[in-house]
Amino acid sequence: MTTEQVVFPIHTRWRALRVWGYLALLAMAALQTATAPAAEPEPSTAMVRQASHFWQTVAAKPDQRQTLLRQHFSPALRERKGEADLLETFASLAEVLGGELSTAVPVVAREDGAEGELHYSLPDGRRVALMLTLSDSDPPRIDRFGVRPLPPEVSAVPRTQLSATIAARVQAEADAGRFAGVVLVAQGDTLIHAQAIGLADRRSARAITLDTPINLGSINKMFTAIAIAQLQAAGKLDWQDTVGRHLPELPNAAIRERVTIHQLLTHTSGVGSYWNEAYAARKDQLRTHQDFLETFIDEPLRFEPGKGLEYSNGGPVILGLIIEAVSGLDYDSYLRTHVYGPAGMTHTDHYRRDDASAGYARGYMKGADGHWQDNESDLGLRGSAAGGGYASANDLLAFSRALSAERLLPRAQLETLWTAHTQPGPIGYGYLFSVGNTAGHRWVGHDGGAPGISAEFLHYPDDGLAIIVLANQDNAAAAMREWLHALVEASLFRAP
């Protein structure tokens, strides 16, 4: 772990991989076990003031953050974590949370000498907790910090009022400019709510519909896991196979000889990601998984395989190549034949950026001037087995129902994917599936994000429930999903 304590759901934003990746879920242990330094004379005043300094640093312009870091954060923290990693953490927080918290008034939830916890509410309904430990210097400085999401504050509504309640929230968020996309909730054959709002293309004023393909980001990893599991069930590979058994010509000997399929599926392989300079230089020419592989294959492993944990986009690329080698089909053809087709997903594919006939939604991100701009210049030519494909909300519902009906894999095989092989925090990770349990009900799924891309998918294996949020603008799906997740569980599972 190279960042200070930041705990958020698994996320794969291009500029925030190390913070929102899988390792971020490990972060609270150091804060919880730290020994508190000497108390300040006025701890409440000092705590709130330093919390304000924390968010001011997060919200500052990049060229101003280092000055604020040295002014408000202790030398011990800067030495312990490294200024570069701390600055990366702040940039990631600014990207995901925005700058509103720099002026927000917190609620002090806990204070014990020089340690405290403060709660904040964002305009979009998200709530976060900031945990601080202050140094015993004069004036006190921030010596440790932690940031984690808090559950949204929602009240249960009768099932008959769920759809109207969701519709009102979606409309309010769209009117505020914070959401454009699709929200869908279904249980079994019952569609509880389905709503598309906003524009798929702001230049042509083309509207988003329930069948509009929207970029999924890392949600595609689930489809890669399904494909690998199908090949395992057919006896064509084993979870503990080394990469070299299926890709004997792979040029990186360490990956070829020491990394297993299990480790690639659980982000424990030590393989890094392709978000690097080589990718940036070639992203407009990358067409095949071999092309993607070449952007990172010469990099050394981040750690000994099986001895660490780091969210990876390189690992699924290698899995994509294994799917191709074992099946004899290219990755996209395999998924169309064995996943999308059987599930009834008719608006799902790895569309190319220049495929005007695909009808997908353009992604939009807010520029430095506050105006929306499309994300075409940030996208590569196409996505990979790690993410960047497209699907409609109706197709993700079809996928959820196909899982329940065992049309893609028998339940016993799915349970292997849905077992938390690593559990670093409240959200576990199976085989390219997130795994959680709230209100006594188990859910699996994944999220995805990148500039102009924000997507969330939850499937409840034991309840037949699906929660789907797809957005074609920055950071829009996560807040909506958090609120929707809390509302649906309170109304369906907790209400008398």
C-alpha positions in Angstrom: 0.0 0.0 0.0 1.6 3.2 -1.1 -1.1 5.8 -0.3 -2.5 7.0 3.0 -5.8 5.6 4.2 -8.4 5.9 1.4 -11.2 3.4 1.4 -13.8 3.4 -1.4 -15.4 0.7 -3.5 -13.4 -1.0 -6.3 -12.9 1.5 -9.1 -10.8 1.8 -12.1 -10.6 5.4 -13.1 -7.7 6.0 -15.5 -6.1 8.7 -13.4 -6.8 7.1 -10.1 -6.0 3.4 -10.3 -3.8 3.1 -7.3 -6.2 4.9 -5.0 -9.5 3.4 -6.3 -8.1 0.0 -7.1 -8.3 -3.0 -5.0 -5.5 -2.2 -2.5 -7.4 0.9 -1.3 -9.7 -1.4 0.7 -6.8 -2.4 3.0 -6.2 1.1 4.2 -7.9 1.5 7.6 -5.8 -0.8 9.6 -2.9 1.6 10.1 -5.2 4.4 11.4 -7.2 2.1 13.7 -4.0 0.8 15.4 -2.2 4.1 15.6 -1.2 5.5 19.0 -2.7 8.9 19.5 -0.2 11.7 20.1 -0.7 14.2 22.9 -4.0 16.1 22.9 -4.2 19.7 21.8 -5.6 22.4 24.1 -8.6 23.0 21.9 -9.1 19.7 20.1 -12.5 20.5 18.5 -11.2 23.8 17.0 -8.0 22.2 15.9 -9.7 19.2 14.4 -12.2 21.1 12.4 -9.6 23.6 11.2 -7.2 20.8 10.0 -10.1 19.0 8.3 -10.8 22.2 6.4 -7.1 22.3 5.5 -7.3 18.7 4.3 -10.1 19.5 1.9 -8.5 22.7 0.8 -5.5 20.7 -0.2 -7.6 18.2 -2.1 -9.5 21.0 -4.0 -6.4 23.0 -4.8 -5.0 23.4 -8.3 -2.3 20.8 -9.0 0.6 23.3 -8.8 -0.6 24.5 -5.4 -1.0 21.1 -3.7 2.6 20.5 -2.7 2.8 23.9 -0.9 -0.3 23.0 1.1 0.9 19.5 1.7 4.1 20.8 3.3 2.1 23.5 5.3 -0.6 21.4 6.8 0.7 17.8 6.9 3.4 16.5 9.3 6.9 15.8 8.1 6.5 12.3 9.5 3.5 11.6 7.2 5.3 13.0 4.2 8.3 10.9 4.9 6.3 7.8 5.7 4.1 7.9 2.6 6.1 9.9 0.1 4.9 13.3 -1.3 4.3 11.9 -4.8 1.9 9.3 -3.6 0.1 11.7 -1.3 -0.3 14.2 -4.1 -1.7 11.4 -6.3 -4.2 10.5 -3.5 -5.3 14.1 -3.3 -5.8 14.3 -7.1 -7.8 11.2 -7.0 -10.0 12.4 -4.2 -10.6 15.7 -6.1 -11.6 13.7 -9.2 -14.1 11.5 -7.5 -15.5 13.8 -4.8 -15.1 17.2 -6.4 -14.2 20.4 -4.6 -17.4 21.0 -2.6 -16.0 19.6 0.7 -13.5 22.4 1.0 -16.3 24.7 2.3 -18.6 22.1 3.7 -19.5 22.2 7.4 -18.8 18.8 9.0 -20.6 17.0 11.8 -18.0 15.8 14.4 -18.9 12.2 14.9 -16.1 11.2 17.2 -13.2 12.9 19.0 -10.6 11.5 21.3 -7.7 13.8 22.0 -5.8 14.3 18.8 -7.9 11.7 16.9 -11.3 12.5 15.3 -13.9 11.5 12.7 -15.9 14.1 10.8 -18.8 13.4 8.5 -19.7 15.4 5.4 -22.6 15.4 2.9 -22.1 16.1 -0.8 -24.7 17.8 -3.0 -25.4 14.5 -4.8 -26.4 12.8 -1.6 -23.1 10.9 -1.0 -21.7 11.0 2.5 -18.1 10.6 3.5 -16.2 10.3 6.7 -12.8 11.9 7.2 -10.6 10.4 10.0 -7.7 12.5 11.3 -4.9 12.1 13.7 -3.1 15.3 14.5 0.6 15.7 15.4 1.6 17.1 18.8 3.4 20.0 17.1 2.5 23.7 17.5 0.5 24.3 15.5 -0.8 20.7 15.0 -0.6 19.2 11.6 -2.2 16.2 10.0 -0.2 13.1 10.8 -2.7 10.4 9.6 -5.9 10.5 7.6 -8.5 8.2 6.3 -11.4 8.7 3.9 -14.3 6.3 3.5 -17.8 6.4 2.2 -20.8 6.4 4.5 -24.2 4.9 3.7 -26.7 7.3 2.3 -29.4 8.4 4.6 -32.6 7.0 3.2 -36.0 6.0 4.5 -37.9 2.9 3.3 -40.9 3.3 1.1 -43.7 0.9 0.3 -42.8 -1.3 -2.7 -45.7 0.3 -4.6 -43.9 3.7 -4.2 -40.4 2.6 -5.2 -40.6 3.5 -8.8 -42.0 7.0 -8.2 -39.4 7.7 -5.5 -36.6 6.6 -7.8 -38.0 8.6 -10.8 -38.1 11.8 -8.7 -34.5 11.3 -7.5 -33.2 10.6 -11.1 -35.0 13.7 -12.4 -33.7 15.9 -9.6 -30.1 14.7 -10.3 -30.5 15.2 -14.0 -31.9 18.7 -13.5 -28.9 19.5 -11.3 -26.5 18.4 -14.1 -25.2 15.5 -12.0 -26.7 12.5 -13.9 -27.4 11.4 -17.5 -27.9 7.8 -18.3 -30.1 4.8 -17.2 -31.3 3.5 -13.9 -32.9 0.1 -13.8 -34.1 -2.1 -10.9 -35.7 -5.5 -11.4 -36.5 -8.6 -9.3 -37.1 -11.8 -11.1 -39.5 -11.1 -14.0 -40.8 -7.9 -12.3 -39.4 -4.6 -13.6 -39.5 -2.3 -10.6 -38.1 0.8 -12.3 -36.5 1.6 -15.6 -35.7 5.1 -16.6 -33.5 6.6 -19.3 -32.7 10.3 -19.1 -30.4 12.7 -20.9 -28.6 12.7 -24.3 -26.5 10.0 -25.8 -25.0 12.7 -28.2 -25.2 16.3 -27.2 -24.3 17.5 -30.7 -27.2 15.7 -32.4 -29.5 15.7 -29.4 -29.9 12.0 -29.7 -31.6 10.7 -26.5 -30.5 7.9 -24.3 -32.8 4.9 -24.2 -32.9 1.6 -22.3 -31.2 0.0 -25.4 -28.5 2.5 -25.9 -25.0 0.9 -25.5 -23.1 2.8 -22.8 -19.4 2.3 -22.0 -19.0 -0.1 -19.0 -15.5 0.5 -18.0 -14.3 -2.4 -15.9 -17.7 -4.1 -15.7 -16.4 -6.1 -18.7 -14.2 -8.0 -16.4 -17.2 -10.0 -15.3 -17.7 -11.3 -18.9 -14.0 -12.3 -19.0 -14.4 -14.2 -15.8 -17.5 -16.0 -17.2 -15.5 -17.0 -20.3 -12.6 -18.4 -18.3 -15.0 -20.3 -16.1 -16.7 -21.8 -19.1 -13.4 -23.0 -20.4 -12.5 -24.4 -17.0 -15.8 -26.3 -16.8 -15.2 -27.7 -20.2 -11.8 -29.1 -19.0 -9.7 -26.9 -21.2 -7.9 -25.1 -18.4 -7.5 -25.1 -14.7 -7.5 -22.3 -12.2 -3.9 -23.1 -11.1 -2.5 -23.4 -14.6 0.5 -21.1 -15.2 0.2 -18.6 -18.0 2.9 -20.4 -19.9 0.8 -23.6 -20.2 -1.5 -21.8 -22.6 0.8 -18.9 -23.8 4.2 -20.7 -24.1 5.6 -17.9 -26.3 4.8 -15.0 -23.8 8.0 -13.0 -23.7 8.0 -12.2 -20.0 9.4 -15.3 -18.3 8.3 -14.3 -14.8 4.7 -14.0 -15.9 4.9 -17.0 -18.1 6.4 -19.4 -15.5 5.2 -18.1 -12.2 1.8 -16.4 -12.6 -1.4 -18.5 -12.5 -4.9 -18.0 -13.8 -6.2 -17.8 -10.3 -3.8 -15.0 -9.5 -4.8 -13.1 -12.7 -8.5 -13.4 -11.7 -7.9 -12.2 -8.1 -5.4 -9.3 -8.8 -2.8 -11.2 -6.9 -0.4 -11.8 -9.8 1.8 -8.8 -9.6 1.0 -7.9 -13.2 0.5 -4.2 -13.6 -1.8 -2.2 -15.9 -1.5 -0.8 -19.3 -2.3 2.8 -18.3 1.2 3.9 -19.1 3.2 6.0 -21.5 3.3 3.2 -24.1 -0.5 3.0 -24.0 -0.9 6.7 -24.3 1.4 6.8 -27.3 -0.4 3.9 -29.1 -4.0 4.0 -27.9 -5.3 5.0 -31.3 -3.7 2.0 -32.9 -4.5 -0.8 -30.4 -6.8 -3.3 -32.0 -6.0 -6.7 -30.5 -5.1 -8.1 -27.1 -1.6 -8.7 -28.4 -1.4 -5.0 -29.1 -2.5 -4.2 -25.5 0.0 -6.8 -24.2 2.9 -5.1 -25.8 2.3 -1.9 -23.8 3.2 -3.5 -20.5 4.7 -7.0 -21.0 8.3 -5.7 -20.5 7.5 -4.3 -17.1 8.7 -6.3 -14.1 6.1 -7.8 -11.7 5.0 -5.4 -9.0 5.4 -8.2 -6.4 6.0 -11.9 -6.0 2.9 -13.7 -7.5 0.5 -14.6 -4.8 2.2 -12.5 -2.2 0.5 -9.1 -2.8 -2.6 -7.5 -4.0 -2.9 -4.7 -6.6 -5.8 -4.0 -9.0 -4.6 -4.8 -12.5 -5.8 -4.1 -16.0 -2.9 -6.0 -17.5 -4.0 -9.3 -15.9 -7.4 -9.5 -17.7 -5.6 -8.8 -21.0 -3.5 -11.9 -20.5 -6.7 -13.8 -19.6 -8.2 -12.5 -22.9 -5.2 -14.0 -24.8 -5.7 -17.3 -22.9 -9.4 -17.3 -24.0 -8.2 -16.9 -27.6 -5.5 -19.6 -27.4 -7.7 -22.2 -25.7 -11.0 -21.6 -27.7 -9.5 -20.9 -31.1 -11.7 -17.8 -31.3 -10.8 -14.1 -30.9 -12.0 -12.7 -27.6 -14.9 -10.7 -29.1 -16.1 -13.7 -31.1 -16.0 -15.9 -28.1 -18.1 -13.6 -26.0 -20.6 -13.0 -28.7 -21.1 -16.8 -29.2 -20.8 -18.0 -25.6 -21.9 -15.0 -23.4 -23.8 -12.3 -25.2 -25.8 -14.6 -27.4 -27.0 -17.1 -24.8 -27.8 -14.2 -22.4 -29.9 -12.4 -25.0 -27.6 -9.3 -25.0 -28.2 -7.7 -28.4 -26.6 -4.3 -27.8 -23.4 -5.4 -26.3 -19.9 -5.5 -27.8 -16.4 -3.9 -27.8 -17.4 -1.2 -30.3 -14.6 0.7 -31.9 -14.4 4.4 -31.2 -14.9 5.2 -34.9 -17.9 2.9 -35.4 -20.6 5.5 -36.1 -23.3 2.8 -36.7 -23.1 1.3 -33.2 -25.4 3.9 -31.7 -23.5 4.0 -28.5 -23.6 7.0 -26.1 -20.8 9.4 -26.2 -19.1 10.0 -22.8 -18.8 13.5 -21.3 -16.5 15.0 -18.8 -16.3 18.4 -17.3 -13.4 20.5 -18.4 -11.3 22.9 -16.4 -13.6 25.7 -17.6 -16.6 23.9 -16.1 -18.1 23.1 -19.5 -18.9 19.5 -20.7 -16.7 18.0 -23.4 -16.9 14.6 -25.0 -14.3 12.0 -24.0 -13.3 10.9 -27.5 -9.7 12.2 -27.2 -9.3 10.2 -23.9 -10.6 6.9 -25.4 -8.5 4.3 -27.1 -9.6 2.9 -30.4 -11.3 0.0 -28.5 -11.4 -1.7 -25.2 -10.0 -4.9 -23.9 -10.8 -7.9 -21.7 -10.1 -5.5 -18.8 -12.9 -3.1 -19.8 -14.0 -0.5 -22.2 -16.8 -2.5 -23.9 -20.4 -1.3 -24.2 -23.8 -2.7 -23.1 -27.3 -1.3 -22.7 -29.2 -1.4 -19.4 -31.6 -3.9 -20.9 -28.7 -6.1 -21.8 -27.3 -6.0 -18.3 -30.7 -7.0 -17.0 -30.7 -9.9 -19.5 -27.2 -10.8 -18.2 -28.5 -10.8 -14.6 -31.4 -13.0 -15.5 -29.1 -15.4 -17.5 -27.0 -15.8 -14.4 -30.1 -16.7 -12.3 -31.3 -19.1 -15.0 -27.9 -20.7 -15.2 -27.8 -20.2 -19.0 -24.1 -19.2 -18.9 -22.8 -21.5 -16.2 -24.2 -23.9 -13.6 -24.7 -22.3 -10.2 -21.8 -24.4 -8.7 -19.4 -22.8 -11.2 -20.8 -19.4 -10.6 -20.2 -19.8 -6.9 -16.5 -20.2 -7.6 -16.5 -16.8 -9.2 -18.6 -15.4 -6.4 -16.5 -16.7 -3.5 -14.4 -13.9 -1.9 -10.9 -15.2 -2.5 -9.5 -12.0 -1.0 -11.3 -10.0 1.7 -9.3 -6.8 2.4 -12.3 -4.8 3.6 -16.1 -4.6 3.5 -16.1 -5.6 -0.1 -14.4 -8.9 -1.1 -13.2 -10.0 -4.5 -13.9 -13.3 -6.2 -12.8 -14.1 -9.7 -13.2 -10.6 -11.4 -16.4 -10.1 -9.4 -16.9 -7.9 -6.4 -18.6 -9.7 -3.5 -20.7 -8.1 -0.7 -23.4 -8.7 1.8 -25.7 -6.0 3.2 -28.9 -6.4 5.2 -28.2 -10.1 5.2 -28.5 -10.3 1.4 -25.6 -11.3 -0.8 -24.7 -9.4 -3.9 -22.0 -9.6 -6.6 -21.1 -7.3 -9.4 -18.6 -4.7 -10.5 -18.3 -1.0 -11.3 -16.4 0.8 -14.0 -15.2 4.3 -14.5 -12.9 6.5 -16.7 -13.2 10.0 -18.1 -16.8 10.3 -19.2 -17.6 6.8 -18.1 -19.4 5.7 -14.9 -21.2 2.3 -14.5 -22.5 0.1 -11.7 -23.9 -3.4 -11.8 -25.2 -5.4 -8.8 -26.8 -8.9 -9.0 -28.3 -10.6 -5.9 -27.9 -14.4 -6.5 -30.3 -15.5 -3.8 -33.0 -12.8 -4.4 -33.1 -12.4 -8.2 -32.6 -8.7 -7.8 -30.6 -6.5 -10.2 -29.5 -2.9 -9.7 -28.1 -1.2 -12.8 -26.9 2.3 -13.2 -25.1 3.4 -16.4 -24.1 7.0 -17.0 -22.3 8.8 -19.8 -20.7 11.5 -17.7 -18.0 11.7 -15.1 -18.7 10.2 -11.6 -22.4 10.1 -12.1 -23.3 6.4 -11.5 -21.6 5.8 -8.1 -23.6 8.3 -6.2 -26.8 7.2 -7.8 -26.1 3.5 -7.1 -25.2 4.2 -3.5 -28.5 5.9 -2.9 -30.5 3.4 -5.0 -28.7 0.5 -3.3 -29.7 1.8 0.2 -33.3 2.6 -0.8 -34.0 -0.7 -2.5 -32.5 -2.7 0.4 -34.4 -0.7 3.0 -37.6 -1.0 1.1 -37.5 -4.6 0.1 -35.4 -6.3 2.8 -35.8 -4.2 5.9 -39.3 -2.7 5.8 -41.9 -4.5 7.9 
